[in-house]
Amino acid sequence: MSISLLERYQRLGTKLILFITGFSSSSWAVVVPYARANTGVNEATLGTLLLCLGGGALLAMPLTGYLTAKYNCKKVIRASVWSIISSLPLLSLITSPLLLAAALLIFGTGIGITAGAINIQSVIVEKKAGKPLMSGFHSMYSCGGIAGAGLMTVLLSVGISISVATAFVSVVVIALLIISQKGLLTESSHVEGPTFAKPKGIVLWMGIICFSVFLAEGTVLDWSAVFLTEIRDVAESNGGLGFATFALAMTFARLIGDRIITGLGAIPVVIAGALIAAAGFALVLFIPDWKISLAGYALVGLGCANIVPVMFSAAGRQAVMPAAVAIPAVTTMGYLGVLAGPAIVGYVAHFSTLPAAFICISVLMILVALMTLKTRNVMVGRICSAESGA
């Protein structure tokens, strides 16, 4: 079935904004050591400052339903991306901890609103297409993350200053934003009832599943290098291989995810993905070979890759809450997992051991599979009722 030029633009625009979100976030990750050096803060203060970024994003995400309902996805995304563009170069220049906190709050708010609004748009575009597109959309976030970190690393390695490098990243984001304009939705979503509400029913279950999966992803992001260097005696210079393997596997799985979901169905993909991720953590834990640990991290990436896209799609099709309310709620719960996960693992590791913390995450992935089984009939019923009423 052929698609119209407008639909092509909308799909491209959705992919570009998700790419921008990952691209900007990973670019900031490279800036962190420079920001710490510029401000002269210690590890504890830096951790507090980083909470401004996460807190800004977490507080902003629930507002996207209201903002896109009052205005539209295009206006909201354009404003939020410009806040990213304007604040990123400042993060590499600021020498005052208080000013850095303010800039991180602006940057985090921009990331949070952009992520929430583009997830709303992605559900609308997928509905129009009548087939799974969400995994392909979210693969662009993963690609953006790889591209941002890679570009910043290359620029810095050839002697370009951090301030010029971040300014260049902002120019790239401006160019991508301009290209995406024709594909951003201009219609406002009309929501009956409140535009912000606590998740309930099946939406709450979706949020819990997203929280769990994002928690696992955050664990790999912040603790895989520690595990490899301290438990598997890998050289510190190779500590990042765990997350790199995970990220590449996740990107690959998302690039082919839409075809897998079309062929197998959403529920089997979620259940199998959760069990594969659990097996990956088990492989990391129980076979004392760092190369096998890398294979385990790859399995975690493959398993987790398509669970969240499926949940976002389902949140847009369920009939319990308006999509413009449900999607930000599920997104917020998921992002809370990214923020809370590394801290939870740290506390478990402190009072027990890091392998014990990883065992808990493996068990959590099994629980995700069981939660999906428990709510399978409800999910299918809600989705079907929403579609039949469309």
Residue, then its C-alpha position, 0 to 999 in steps of 0.5 A: m500500500s502506497i503512502s502519501l507524501l505527507e505521511r512520509y514527511q510525518r514519519l521522517g519528522t518523527k524519526l528526526i526528533l527522536f534522533i535529536t533527543g538521543f543525539s543531544s543526551s549523549s552529547w551532554a554525557v561527553v561534556v560531563p567531565y568538562a562541566r565538573a572541571n569548569t565548576g570545580v565540584n566534587e563527586a557528591t555535588l556533581g551527583t546533585l547537579l545531575l539530578c537537576l537534569g533528570g528532575g527537569a525531565l521528570l517534572a516536564m514529561p507529565l506536562t506534555g499532554y496538556l501542552t500538546a492538547k492546548y497547542n500542538c506537537k509542532k509548536v511544543i517540539r519546536a520550543s522544547v528543542w530550541s531550549i536544548i539548542s540554547s542550553l547545550p553550549l552553555l553547559s560546557l562554558i559555565t563556571s558557577p555550580l548554581l548557573l550550571a544547575a539552572a542550565l541543566l534544569i532547562f536542558g532536562t526540561g527540553i529533553g523531557i518535553t521533547a521526548g513526551a511530545i514526540n512519543i504522542q506524535s509517534v503514536i498518532v503517526e503509527k495509528k494512521a499507518g495501521k501497522p507497527l512503526m514504533s520500534g523503528f521510530h525508537s531505533m532513531y533515538s538509539c542511533g542518535g545516542i551513538a552518533g552524538a557520543g561518536l561525533m563529540t569524541v571525534l571532534l575532541s580527539v582532533g583538538i577542537s575545544i569543548s565549547v566549539a564542539t557543543a556549538f557544532v552539535s547545536v548547529v547540527v540539531i538546528a539543521l535537523l529541526i528545520i528538516s523535520q518541520k514539514g513532518l511535525l503534527t499541527e493538529s491539537s489533541h482534544v482531550e475530554g477531562p483532565t489533561f494530567a492524571k495518575p495512570k490507572g488500570i492497564v495504563l498503570w501496568m504498562g507504566i510498571i513494565c516500562f519502569s522495570v525495563f528502563l530500570a534494567e537499561g539504567t543499570v547497564l548504563d551506570w553499572s556495566a563498566v563497574f561490574l566488568t572492571e571490579i568483578r571480571d577484572v577488565a581493564e578500565s579502558n575497556g569498561g565501556l564495552g559492556f554498554a557499547t555492546f548493549a547499545l548496538a544490540m538494542t539499536f539492531a533489534r529496534l531497526i528490525g523490531d517492527r517486522i518482528i512485531t508484525g510477524l509474531g505479535a506484540i505480546p509474544v515479543v514483550i514476553a520473549g524480550a523480557l525472558i531474553a533480557a533475564a537470561g542475559f543478566a544471568l549470563v553476565l552473572f554466572i559465567p566468569d568470562w568477560k567475553i561471555s559477559l559482553a554476550g550477556y549484555a548484548l542479550v539484555g539489549l536485544g531483549c529490552a529493545n522492543i518492550v518499551p515501543v510496544m508499551f507506548s503503542a499500546a498506551g496510545r490505543q487503550a481505552v481507559m485514558p486519553a492517549a494524550v494523558a496515558i502516553p506522558a504518564v507511561t513515559t514518566m514512569g519509565y524515565l523514573g526507572v532510569l533515574a531510580g534504577p542505578a541508585i537502587v542497584g547501588y544501595v543493594a550492592h552496598f548492603s550486599t554485593l553487585p552480583a546480588a543486585f544484578i540477580c534482582i534485575s534478572v528476577l525483575m525481567i522475569l516478573v515483566a514477562l509474568m506481568t505481561l501474561k497476567t494482563r495479556n487478555v486485558m491489553v488485547g481487549r482494551i486495544c481491540s475496543a479502542e480500534s473498533g471505536a476508531 
